[in-house]
Amino acid sequence: MNKTLLLTGATGFVGRQVLSVLQSRDQHLRVVTRASLPDHVEWPAGTELVLSQDAFAESAAWWEEAARGVSAVLHMAWYTEPGAYLRSPRNLECLAGTLTMAKGCLEAGVKRFVGLGTCFEYDTSHGYLSTSTPLNPASPYAAAKAAAYLFLREYCQERGVSFAWCRLFHLFGENEDPRRLVPYVMSQLALGLPVELTSGNQIRDYLDVREAAAEIVESFLGGREGAINICSGKGITVRALVEQMADVIGRRDLLKFGVRPENFTDPPVVVGVKD
């Protein structure tokens, strides 16, 4: 019989793809999700649902009960509303809730804990970022993720619990929020409307969310430990990326580079190194 795996954030952009991959692996899942369930989610057969109004506000005792009989946890939940999440005070709630969750789960006897981090935990002035690149988060979001990683790494080690932290780079794909770059560009192109952009000279590491989900699951089930970069390992300018999208319908004329002001705090290069 498969061991029980506990998931959070399984209805999110990344989580839904991870859920799909785990379903194909015939894993027994227990999912902590909002009491107001999204009507578009189709849960794998046999999935146990644990309902919560706010998972980040639950006590360690609540998590201990929710994780009873669970062998491994994949924590994907966090506040990620585009345009707001980087500097939102809700990052503090997510950090505190994550640490409380981990305490309860380990008290329940969980033997493996895996969380999702971000490439922006790193000192991005290095441009090409490996798991040995120093950390230097430049936003409350990235700082909260880095703090969670540092605490959980030591906490799990002291408790003899296997721990991994999957740092995500720039993902795109199915069910992406329409306010993000790729769906915005695709929507404007489909409508024949101008696509307003910066110069597009930023170099980024883009990966389809389905590929990212497969890598996350491999790391989760495979027992790999420590920090892990979930990335393509290849850099592309934003300009080249959107030009490829426009070329599909032959409408580069809709791309308006330089219309939006540059963000001078935005690092020029953010590319993952696959370790």
C-alpha beads as a LAMMPS data file, in Angstrom:
LAMMPS data file: protein, C-alpha beads

275 atoms
274 bonds

1 atom types
1 bond types

-500.0 500.0 xlo xhi
-500.0 500.0 ylo yhi
-500.0 500.0 zlo zhi

Masses

1 110.0

Atoms # bond

1 1 1 0.000 0.000 0.000
2 1 1 1.281 3.477 -0.880
3 1 1 2.152 5.779 1.968
4 1 1 -0.047 8.813 2.570
5 1 1 1.263 12.119 1.219
6 1 1 -0.018 15.458 2.518
7 1 1 -0.291 18.413 0.121
8 1 1 -1.047 22.103 0.587
9 1 1 -1.644 24.556 -2.245
10 1 1 -2.932 21.824 -4.557
11 1 1 -5.451 24.138 -6.264
12 1 1 -2.866 26.772 -7.246
13 1 1 -1.042 27.404 -10.510
14 1 1 1.773 24.979 -9.671
15 1 1 -0.193 22.778 -7.286
16 1 1 -2.771 21.676 -9.845
17 1 1 -0.034 20.387 -12.124
18 1 1 1.700 18.632 -9.245
19 1 1 -1.619 17.033 -8.286
20 1 1 -1.986 15.739 -11.843
21 1 1 1.500 14.224 -11.835
22 1 1 0.938 12.557 -8.463
23 1 1 -2.371 11.166 -9.698
24 1 1 -0.538 9.470 -12.571
25 1 1 1.826 7.932 -9.992
26 1 1 -1.116 6.372 -8.137
27 1 1 -0.219 7.982 -4.813
28 1 1 -2.521 8.103 -1.804
29 1 1 -3.096 11.804 -1.154
30 1 1 -4.424 13.895 1.706
31 1 1 -5.014 17.521 0.684
32 1 1 -5.467 20.504 2.956
33 1 1 -7.651 22.967 1.095
34 1 1 -10.026 25.860 1.634
35 1 1 -13.424 25.162 3.105
36 1 1 -14.897 26.973 0.076
37 1 1 -13.707 24.435 -2.475
38 1 1 -13.041 25.597 -6.042
39 1 1 -15.648 24.013 -8.303
40 1 1 -13.114 23.394 -11.095
41 1 1 -10.949 20.948 -9.168
42 1 1 -11.285 17.248 -9.927
43 1 1 -9.668 15.357 -7.094
44 1 1 -7.963 12.018 -7.792
45 1 1 -9.996 9.030 -6.662
46 1 1 -9.422 8.273 -3.008
47 1 1 -8.091 11.722 -2.131
48 1 1 -8.735 12.697 1.485
49 1 1 -9.748 16.339 1.926
50 1 1 -8.966 18.296 5.079
51 1 1 -10.842 21.589 5.073
52 1 1 -9.630 24.856 6.563
53 1 1 -10.803 28.450 6.339
54 1 1 -7.162 29.585 6.507
55 1 1 -4.386 27.003 6.643
56 1 1 -1.869 29.642 7.755
57 1 1 -3.942 30.423 10.843
58 1 1 -4.250 26.853 12.118
59 1 1 -2.479 25.740 15.299
60 1 1 0.320 23.207 15.582
61 1 1 -2.161 20.854 17.270
62 1 1 -4.514 21.170 14.281
63 1 1 -1.659 20.288 11.908
64 1 1 -0.585 17.383 14.092
65 1 1 -4.060 15.908 13.721
66 1 1 -4.230 16.692 9.983
67 1 1 -0.870 14.958 9.406
68 1 1 -1.515 11.876 11.508
69 1 1 -0.499 8.797 9.509
70 1 1 1.276 10.900 6.856
71 1 1 4.774 9.950 5.731
72 1 1 5.703 13.036 3.677
73 1 1 4.481 16.610 3.193
74 1 1 4.661 18.801 0.083
75 1 1 3.926 22.387 1.122
76 1 1 3.024 24.542 -1.900
77 1 1 0.603 27.064 -0.406
78 1 1 1.566 30.748 -0.149
79 1 1 0.081 34.164 -0.966
80 1 1 0.977 34.905 -4.610
81 1 1 -1.424 37.507 -6.006
82 1 1 0.304 39.189 -8.991
83 1 1 1.205 42.804 -8.374
84 1 1 0.746 42.468 -4.615
85 1 1 2.565 39.441 -3.252
86 1 1 6.157 40.701 -3.351
87 1 1 5.665 43.326 -0.624
88 1 1 2.478 42.171 1.036
89 1 1 2.405 41.914 4.863
90 1 1 0.642 38.599 4.284
91 1 1 4.078 37.083 3.702
92 1 1 4.619 37.273 7.451
93 1 1 1.415 35.301 8.005
94 1 1 2.546 32.702 5.476
95 1 1 5.945 32.405 7.146
96 1 1 4.531 32.042 10.649
97 1 1 1.871 29.618 9.444
98 1 1 4.439 27.514 7.615
99 1 1 6.624 27.138 10.698
100 1 1 3.599 26.246 12.819
101 1 1 2.559 23.721 10.203
102 1 1 5.996 22.109 10.187
103 1 1 5.982 21.830 13.981
104 1 1 2.634 20.055 13.961
105 1 1 3.539 17.771 11.065
106 1 1 6.803 16.675 12.659
107 1 1 5.031 16.067 15.956
108 1 1 2.701 13.762 14.002
109 1 1 5.692 11.699 12.886
110 1 1 6.138 12.968 9.313
111 1 1 9.518 11.775 7.997
112 1 1 9.926 14.067 4.970
113 1 1 9.050 17.734 4.458
114 1 1 9.383 19.511 1.094
115 1 1 8.518 23.157 0.421
116 1 1 8.515 25.541 -2.527
117 1 1 10.835 28.525 -2.549
118 1 1 11.780 31.171 -5.103
119 1 1 14.828 32.077 -7.169
120 1 1 14.603 35.536 -5.618
121 1 1 15.908 34.193 -2.341
122 1 1 19.333 34.346 -4.009
123 1 1 21.632 37.324 -4.464
124 1 1 20.417 38.005 -8.005
125 1 1 23.411 40.238 -8.769
126 1 1 25.186 36.966 -9.627
127 1 1 22.837 36.545 -12.613
128 1 1 23.354 32.816 -13.014
129 1 1 22.090 31.241 -9.815
130 1 1 23.114 27.871 -8.417
131 1 1 22.162 26.401 -5.069
132 1 1 25.562 27.554 -3.788
133 1 1 24.838 31.204 -4.684
134 1 1 24.553 33.286 -1.487
135 1 1 21.085 34.270 -0.322
136 1 1 20.188 37.958 -0.360
137 1 1 16.418 38.413 -0.697
138 1 1 15.287 41.877 -1.791
139 1 1 11.548 41.750 -1.016
140 1 1 9.381 40.646 1.930
141 1 1 8.172 37.696 -0.167
142 1 1 11.674 36.454 -0.945
143 1 1 12.845 37.160 2.620
144 1 1 9.959 35.147 4.085
145 1 1 10.721 32.235 1.769
146 1 1 14.427 32.364 2.654
147 1 1 13.614 32.508 6.362
148 1 1 11.341 29.476 6.032
149 1 1 14.090 27.579 4.211
150 1 1 16.779 28.397 6.770
151 1 1 14.633 27.516 9.761
152 1 1 13.183 24.329 8.286
153 1 1 16.579 23.088 7.123
154 1 1 17.931 23.218 10.672
155 1 1 14.701 22.168 12.386
156 1 1 14.264 19.088 10.211
157 1 1 17.909 18.121 10.566
158 1 1 17.689 18.217 14.344
159 1 1 14.561 16.070 14.244
160 1 1 16.040 13.550 11.800
161 1 1 13.511 14.488 9.086
162 1 1 14.384 14.537 5.398
163 1 1 14.026 18.070 3.974
164 1 1 14.097 19.619 0.509
165 1 1 13.357 23.123 -0.792
166 1 1 12.416 23.508 -4.471
167 1 1 13.228 27.025 -5.705
168 1 1 11.022 28.027 -8.640
169 1 1 12.206 30.276 -11.456
170 1 1 9.903 31.867 -14.074
171 1 1 7.046 29.522 -14.852
172 1 1 4.304 29.824 -17.460
173 1 1 1.489 27.680 -18.771
174 1 1 -1.955 26.272 -18.106
175 1 1 -4.178 28.166 -15.625
176 1 1 -1.685 31.016 -15.277
177 1 1 -3.076 34.255 -13.851
178 1 1 -4.054 36.546 -16.777
179 1 1 -2.155 39.455 -15.180
180 1 1 1.191 37.708 -15.698
181 1 1 3.402 38.333 -18.722
182 1 1 2.756 35.326 -20.967
183 1 1 -1.072 35.263 -20.717
184 1 1 -1.170 39.057 -21.070
185 1 1 0.829 38.908 -24.290
186 1 1 -1.204 35.997 -25.656
187 1 1 -4.500 37.710 -24.857
188 1 1 -3.496 40.976 -26.520
189 1 1 -2.203 39.189 -29.604
190 1 1 -5.383 37.111 -29.900
191 1 1 -7.465 40.306 -29.800
192 1 1 -5.215 42.105 -32.273
193 1 1 -4.375 44.736 -29.678
194 1 1 -1.013 46.415 -28.951
195 1 1 1.209 44.675 -26.419
196 1 1 2.819 47.329 -24.229
197 1 1 6.224 46.285 -22.897
198 1 1 9.470 47.566 -21.452
199 1 1 12.601 47.245 -23.591
200 1 1 12.430 43.496 -22.958
201 1 1 16.184 43.218 -22.472
202 1 1 15.864 41.325 -19.185
203 1 1 17.218 37.769 -19.409
204 1 1 15.075 35.205 -17.638
205 1 1 14.773 31.450 -17.138
206 1 1 11.343 30.305 -18.345
207 1 1 9.931 26.822 -17.804
208 1 1 6.531 25.330 -18.577
209 1 1 4.664 24.700 -15.322
210 1 1 4.001 21.091 -16.376
211 1 1 7.729 20.413 -16.615
212 1 1 8.262 22.162 -13.300
213 1 1 5.600 19.995 -11.669
214 1 1 7.277 16.834 -12.941
215 1 1 10.614 17.994 -11.485
216 1 1 8.995 18.855 -8.155
217 1 1 7.376 15.435 -7.907
218 1 1 10.625 13.679 -8.819
219 1 1 12.392 15.600 -6.074
220 1 1 9.584 14.971 -3.589
221 1 1 9.272 11.237 -4.168
222 1 1 12.925 10.652 -4.979
223 1 1 14.170 11.744 -1.591
224 1 1 16.583 14.425 -2.790
225 1 1 17.530 16.803 0.022
226 1 1 18.489 20.461 0.415
227 1 1 17.913 23.320 -2.005
228 1 1 16.904 22.374 -5.556
229 1 1 16.565 24.723 -8.534
230 1 1 13.425 24.071 -10.583
231 1 1 14.461 25.738 -13.822
232 1 1 15.279 25.248 -17.505
233 1 1 18.909 26.221 -17.045
234 1 1 18.635 28.429 -20.121
235 1 1 18.312 32.206 -20.417
236 1 1 16.188 34.103 -22.923
237 1 1 15.407 37.803 -23.171
238 1 1 11.833 38.837 -22.550
239 1 1 11.957 40.443 -25.980
240 1 1 12.894 37.177 -27.691
241 1 1 10.234 35.287 -25.751
242 1 1 7.369 37.558 -26.776
243 1 1 8.661 37.777 -30.351
244 1 1 8.412 33.993 -30.558
245 1 1 4.836 34.226 -29.352
246 1 1 3.982 36.952 -31.878
247 1 1 5.623 35.026 -34.724
248 1 1 3.089 32.205 -34.301
249 1 1 0.447 34.515 -35.793
250 1 1 2.785 36.816 -37.692
251 1 1 2.039 39.923 -35.634
252 1 1 5.316 41.362 -34.362
253 1 1 3.884 44.731 -35.322
254 1 1 1.686 44.571 -32.195
255 1 1 4.698 44.448 -29.892
256 1 1 5.395 47.897 -28.470
257 1 1 8.774 47.736 -26.750
258 1 1 9.819 50.653 -24.583
259 1 1 6.269 51.879 -23.958
260 1 1 6.305 50.827 -20.326
261 1 1 8.943 52.355 -18.038
262 1 1 11.891 50.246 -17.010
263 1 1 12.000 48.872 -13.486
264 1 1 15.551 49.743 -12.481
265 1 1 15.374 47.513 -9.392
266 1 1 14.632 44.529 -11.638
267 1 1 17.773 42.378 -12.011
268 1 1 19.047 42.224 -15.611
269 1 1 19.731 38.481 -15.504
270 1 1 17.988 35.718 -13.529
271 1 1 18.882 32.253 -14.847
272 1 1 18.966 29.003 -12.911
273 1 1 21.875 26.594 -12.829
274 1 1 20.747 22.984 -12.600
275 1 1 22.896 21.299 -9.959

Bonds

1 1 1 2
2 1 2 3
3 1 3 4
4 1 4 5
5 1 5 6
6 1 6 7
7 1 7 8
8 1 8 9
9 1 9 10
10 1 10 11
11 1 11 12
12 1 12 13
13 1 13 14
14 1 14 15
15 1 15 16
16 1 16 17
17 1 17 18
18 1 18 19
19 1 19 20
20 1 20 21
21 1 21 22
22 1 22 23
23 1 23 24
24 1 24 25
25 1 25 26
26 1 26 27
27 1 27 28
28 1 28 29
29 1 29 30
30 1 30 31
31 1 31 32
32 1 32 33
33 1 33 34
34 1 34 35
35 1 35 36
36 1 36 37
37 1 37 38
38 1 38 39
39 1 39 40
40 1 40 41
41 1 41 42
42 1 42 43
43 1 43 44
44 1 44 45
45 1 45 46
46 1 46 47
47 1 47 48
48 1 48 49
49 1 49 50
50 1 50 51
51 1 51 52
52 1 52 53
53 1 53 54
54 1 54 55
55 1 55 56
56 1 56 57
57 1 57 58
58 1 58 59
59 1 59 60
60 1 60 61
61 1 61 62
62 1 62 63
63 1 63 64
64 1 64 65
65 1 65 66
66 1 66 67
67 1 67 68
68 1 68 69
69 1 69 70
70 1 70 71
71 1 71 72
72 1 72 73
73 1 73 74
74 1 74 75
75 1 75 76
76 1 76 77
77 1 77 78
78 1 78 79
79 1 79 80
80 1 80 81
81 1 81 82
82 1 82 83
83 1 83 84
84 1 84 85
85 1 85 86
86 1 86 87
87 1 87 88
88 1 88 89
89 1 89 90
90 1 90 91
91 1 91 92
92 1 92 93
93 1 93 94
94 1 94 95
95 1 95 96
96 1 96 97
97 1 97 98
98 1 98 99
99 1 99 100
100 1 100 101
101 1 101 102
102 1 102 103
103 1 103 104
104 1 104 105
105 1 105 106
106 1 106 107
107 1 107 108
108 1 108 109
109 1 109 110
110 1 110 111
111 1 111 112
112 1 112 113
113 1 113 114
114 1 114 115
115 1 115 116
116 1 116 117
117 1 117 118
118 1 118 119
119 1 119 120
120 1 120 121
121 1 121 122
122 1 122 123
123 1 123 124
124 1 124 125
125 1 125 126
126 1 126 127
127 1 127 128
128 1 128 129
129 1 129 130
130 1 130 131
131 1 131 132
132 1 132 133
133 1 133 134
134 1 134 135
135 1 135 136
136 1 136 137
137 1 137 138
138 1 138 139
139 1 139 140
140 1 140 141
141 1 141 142
142 1 142 143
143 1 143 144
144 1 144 145
145 1 145 146
146 1 146 147
147 1 147 148
148 1 148 149
149 1 149 150
150 1 150 151
151 1 151 152
152 1 152 153
153 1 153 154
154 1 154 155
155 1 155 156
156 1 156 157
157 1 157 158
158 1 158 159
159 1 159 160
160 1 160 161
161 1 161 162
162 1 162 163
163 1 163 164
164 1 164 165
165 1 165 166
166 1 166 167
167 1 167 168
168 1 168 169
169 1 169 170
170 1 170 171
171 1 171 172
172 1 172 173
173 1 173 174
174 1 174 175
175 1 175 176
176 1 176 177
177 1 177 178
178 1 178 179
179 1 179 180
180 1 180 181
181 1 181 182
182 1 182 183
183 1 183 184
184 1 184 185
185 1 185 186
186 1 186 187
187 1 187 188
188 1 188 189
189 1 189 190
190 1 190 191
191 1 191 192
192 1 192 193
193 1 193 194
194 1 194 195
195 1 195 196
196 1 196 197
197 1 197 198
198 1 198 199
199 1 199 200
200 1 200 201
201 1 201 202
202 1 202 203
203 1 203 204
204 1 204 205
205 1 205 206
206 1 206 207
207 1 207 208
208 1 208 209
209 1 209 210
210 1 210 211
211 1 211 212
212 1 212 213
213 1 213 214
214 1 214 215
215 1 215 216
216 1 216 217
217 1 217 218
218 1 218 219
219 1 219 220
220 1 220 221
221 1 221 222
222 1 222 223
223 1 223 224
224 1 224 225
225 1 225 226
226 1 226 227
227 1 227 228
228 1 228 229
229 1 229 230
230 1 230 231
231 1 231 232
232 1 232 233
233 1 233 234
234 1 234 235
235 1 235 236
236 1 236 237
237 1 237 238
238 1 238 239
239 1 239 240
240 1 240 241
241 1 241 242
242 1 242 243
243 1 243 244
244 1 244 245
245 1 245 246
246 1 246 247
247 1 247 248
248 1 248 249
249 1 249 250
250 1 250 251
251 1 251 252
252 1 252 253
253 1 253 254
254 1 254 255
255 1 255 256
256 1 256 257
257 1 257 258
258 1 258 259
259 1 259 260
260 1 260 261
261 1 261 262
262 1 262 263
263 1 263 264
264 1 264 265
265 1 265 266
266 1 266 267
267 1 267 268
268 1 268 269
269 1 269 270
270 1 270 271
271 1 271 272
272 1 272 273
273 1 273 274
274 1 274 275
